[in-house]
Each structure stands twice: as structure tokens, then as C-alpha cells.
């Protein structure tokens, strides 16, 4: 079928094009995209030479939609099901999966050979999803059924920002009740970290950002304080030398720094090793919050429907797919928490 998608043909060359979407193969699912969030990771793909994705690239990875068709052997979803697409699924066969750690899977499955430009060139979907499009094809494990009551423009955020932020707290860092937490960088992922810290029962949640608008937003989402202070857990959602070193400096004895933000190529930081040793500091890396879509998406959706997660307030703008460029600009300028595109 001929559809539309936002395609990165080469570095910094992006356009909305007609694309071809083939039917799903065995173990695959065809999804009509209803909503897709505009995430910094897609800008990272544009600016970092595809970020290991072979050109041409179909952008987008934070999507929700409706199953239109399933391939042979698919049993977990049916046509008509509302799903959130997950880019961090488990293969079940790599060394991590074999030892019972699917959250650390190193070979997440992909549905290849289904998405093409009209000239026949195969498209590489960002993080195996490709949601800046009217339709996409993903592995069965990447299409996770959620309650239909959750609006698509909210549900799509679960696929990346919310899962990354909340699960960085609950899964990667294991923040305990009563802990002191600092969140450096209060965009969509940072606000999700703040909500995760609130869910974990943190006693103190410090918001740190250079943008006063984001600090005000952070307080609305549950931050108790603004600015520096000693903490048990620091989350670097920015990924720059200054933010990483700031996070380390805030930690009390036995504290944990979790790196979430994607750093530009070549970024480095300095670590005082004797101080690190003396304070028994832990440094962790969160890969998407180490989330597992099949387990985490349903409970995140349930928390949203219960009102324990505020997804509605994270959606600043809703725009058509044609507005992808303005959405990226608004994100870069900090004018929005999230723009959601509706193909």
C-alpha cells in the first residue's frame, strides 16, 4: 500500500514522502499510526549521521495506533486492538535473555523488508518502529495492547519518554521510599523521571534546569524543590559533561548517578576516582529505563487511567504529520513538553 512517512534520506535531508508499506510477514504486525510523539532521539538520528541507522531512515519511535493486520503465528494481538509500539523488546535468545535478563537484551527483533521508498529502496525504521508515518510494520513483541480508553495522543508517550523516565527510577536505579532525588534536565523524559520518583515515594525531588519555564513545569508534575542540594539519587537526563559532573557532585555517601540523556559524539567527563571510592558512589546507565514493553506498558497505561501518571499535561501541541519540522523546532527551543503528530 502507498502511505506517507517522514524520511531522512541523508544527514540533515528530511522530507515527508509517499512510501510503500508491505503486508506483515510471520510474527509481524501492521499498525495504523494514530499518534506519535516527537522525541529528541529523532533529532539525534538526524544530527548524528543516522545514529547507526543505515540511510534512508523512516523517523519516529514513540507511537500508538490500531492493529490492521497480523502475520502468521501472531497470537497476542488482533486486528482492531489499540497498541503502543515498543522499541526495546527482547529476542529471547541472546546471552542476556538466556540468563533471565530480557531487559538487557542486546538483539531486539525487527521486521525487515516491509518499508520502502517509492523507488524501491528499503527504509530503516528508527529503533525498529518508524512511527512518523501513516502505517508501519513491527514484530509482534513490539505491539503491546493497552486499554482503548486511554487517548492515543497520551498513550504514544508511554512508548519512549514515559517508559524511559519512570522506569529509570523504578527499574534501573530502584529508588527507595523516602529517598532524596535530583533530576537534571526537565523536558518530557525528565518530567517522567519526576513522576517516577513520586510513584516510588521519594521524600524530596529536586528539579534542575537552565530554563525557568521547565522548572515551573517540574513543580506541577511533582518536584518539591528547585536547584542544587544533597541527594541519594541523581538522574542526568541531558548527557553533557557539565550535567554529569553536577550529578556526581550532588550525591551523598552511597549515592547513585543514573545517566539517561544521549550524549553527542566525543563528549567526555572527568571523575575524581578517590572521591568516588570514598563516597561509595554508583554510576548507572539507563537504556530507555531498561523497560520491557510487554510488562511495563500495561501498568503505565493503568497508572495513567488511575490518575497516578499525568500524561495529558505532557501533550503541549497536537499537529498533523505535515507539521513535523515545526514540531522539531519547538522541541529544540524548549517551547513544548511534547508535540504529538497525528498522521
NUGU-84498 format. One record per residue (C-alpha): x, y, z. Coordinates in steps of 0.02 Angstrom, whole numbers, plus 32768, in hexadecimal, padded with zeros to 4 digits. Each point is the difference from the previous one (the first is absolute). Layout:
XYZ...
END
This chain:
800080008000803A80B37FDF800A806580A0805E809780438098800E80708086807C803780A17FC27FB180B4802E802780567FE17F5980AB8037803F8044807080897F8E809880187F9A7FD67F657F507FD9803E7F5A80037FA57F4F7FBD800A7FF27F807F737F8D7F7E7FBC803F7F5680367FD17F4A7FE17FCA7F9380917FFA7F457FDB7F8F7F85805E80447FB480A180607F5E7FF87FFE7F71807F800A804380B17FE480B37FC77F77808380167FC2808B7F8F7FCE809980677FA3809C7FCA8053808D80607F86806E805E807E806B805E80BC8011800F8065806A80788091806C7FC280987FCC806780B28043800B80407F557FCA7FBC80207F51806080A47FFA80987F9C803A7FE77F8C7F6B7FF980957F89809980578048806E7F698027800D7FB47F517F6C7F8D801880397FC580AC802F7F547FBC7F647FF67F94802A7FE07F487FB980847F8B7F77801E7FCD7FAC800580AA7F478007802D7FFA807180997F987FEC809E7FFF7F81808E7F7D803B807F7F5C7FC67FB77F547FBB80237F807FBF7F877F887F787FCC802D7F547FBF7FC27FEB7F4E804A7F567FD480697F79804E80787F827FB47FFF7F45801480197FC580B27FD580A380567F967FDC809A80148091807B7FA180837F9A7F7080027F867FC680777F797FA88091805480697FFD809F804680A6803F80BC7FEE801A809980628036809D7FD97F9E809C7FCF806180AF80157FBC80547FA1808F7FBE7F4F7FF1805C7F5E802980397F7C7F857FFD7F71807D80A17FB57FBC80948073802380737FE780967F9E807B806B7F587FB17FD880487F51801B8036802C80B17F5380468028802380B97FE37F9280307F6C800780B8803380B77FFB7FCB7FE07FAD7F588087802A7F817FA47FC57F637F4D804480027F9E7FB97F6C7FD380667F667F877FEE7F6F8070801A7F697FD480107F497F54804D801A801B80BC7FED803E804F7F5E801280A37FA27F9E80047F5F80A17FE07F9E800D7F578058808A8030807B7FE37FAD80A87FE580758093804F7FE780AA7F7F802A80868048805D809680157F8680907FA37F7B7F9C7F5B805F80077FF780937F857F69805C8043800980A57FA07F907FAB7F817F4D7FD37FDD80267F44801180937F98803A802B7F478018804F7FC080A080257F5880547F727FBA8067805D802280A3800A80BA7FD37F4280167FF67FBF800180B27F468007801D7FC0808880757F51803580387FA0805C7F7A7FC78084807D80AC80518002800680857F76807F7FDA7F79805880A8801580247FD180B5801F7F477FE3808B801F7F81806B80558085800B7F5B805D80677FBA7F70809A806880298000809A80707F917FBA808980487F50800080B280467FFE7FE4807B808D7F907F9D8075805D7F5C7FEC80AA805380187FC1802280B07FA57F5D8023806C7F857F9F80AE80457FDC8022805F80A17F827FAD80747FDB80A080607FC27FD880AE7F72805080618038809D805A8098801C7F91804280A97FC7800380117F43804680807F857FCA800A7F4A807580607F8D7FA380307F627F448014800C7FBE7FDF7F527F867F737FDB80747F7680408034806680987F4A8020802D7FE37F457FF180927FE280777FAE8079807A7F5C7FA17FF2805D7F5C801980538045809D7F568033803F7FBE7F507FDF80967FB8805D7FD7806A8098809780727FFC7FFE807F808D805D80877FA18002801B7F448075808A7FC37FE980487F518098804B7FAA7FF880577F57804080A07FB07F5380287FBC7F8E805080837F677FC57F9F80357F4C8017801B801880BA7F4E804080107FC17F697FA080667F8B806D7FAA8040809C7F567FE07FB380347F4B7FE0803C7FE080B180AA8052801E800B803A80B4809980707FED806080607F7B80BD80077FF780957FA6804B80047F9D80A180447F5B80437FA27F697FBF80027F4280017FD87FF17F46802C80767F727FBD7FE87F4F805E80547F717F7F80107F75807080727F9880A07F9D7FE98083808B7FFB80A2801380607FBA808B806D7F607FA3802D80587F5B80218081805180727F77806380577FA17F5F802180997FB18050801E809A806C7F4F7FFA8048800B7F4D803F80077FDB80B980617F68803E7FC77F607FAA7FA480657F7C7FD67FCA7F4F801280637F5E7F997FC17F6D802C803D7F527F6680097F8F802480887F80804F7FDC7F5780AA80547FF4804680467F5E80917FA27FB280A48021805A7FB3804280A2806B7FDA80997FFA802380BA807E8003808E7FEC7F918098805E801480A480237F488020803A800F80B77F62806280297F977F817FA0804E7F7580677FF3805A80A77F4780287FE67FD77F517FBE7FAB80517F6B7FA67F997F7C7FF480357F4A7F797FAE7F977FCB80117F4A7F477FFA7FD97FDA7FBB7F547F4E803C7FEA7FE17FE180B880297F487FE37F477FEE7FDC7FAF7F647FBB7F6780317F987F967F66801F8010801480BD800D80BB80167F8C804F7F7E7F607FB680498027803980B0803580AE7FC67F5B800D7FA17FA37FC4809C80568083806C7FD080857F817F497FCB80038005800280BE804580B07FFF80A67FCF8050805C80317F607FD580A57FAC80137FE47F467F8080807FC5806580938044809B7FC47FA27FAB801B7F58801E80B77FD67FD17FFB7F487FA87F8B7F86802E80197F4A7FEA7FA47F5B808F7F987FBA802480907F8980338067809880977F93802A807F808A7FDE7FAB808080707FF17F79808580BB7FE07FFF802280BC80097F898016809280537F71805D80AE80477FE27FCC80AB80407FB17FB9809E7F5680497FD57FA57F5B801B80037F68806F7FC67F917F727FB7801C7F557F997F6D7FC47FEA7FE47F467F5F7FB27FC180167FB17F53
END
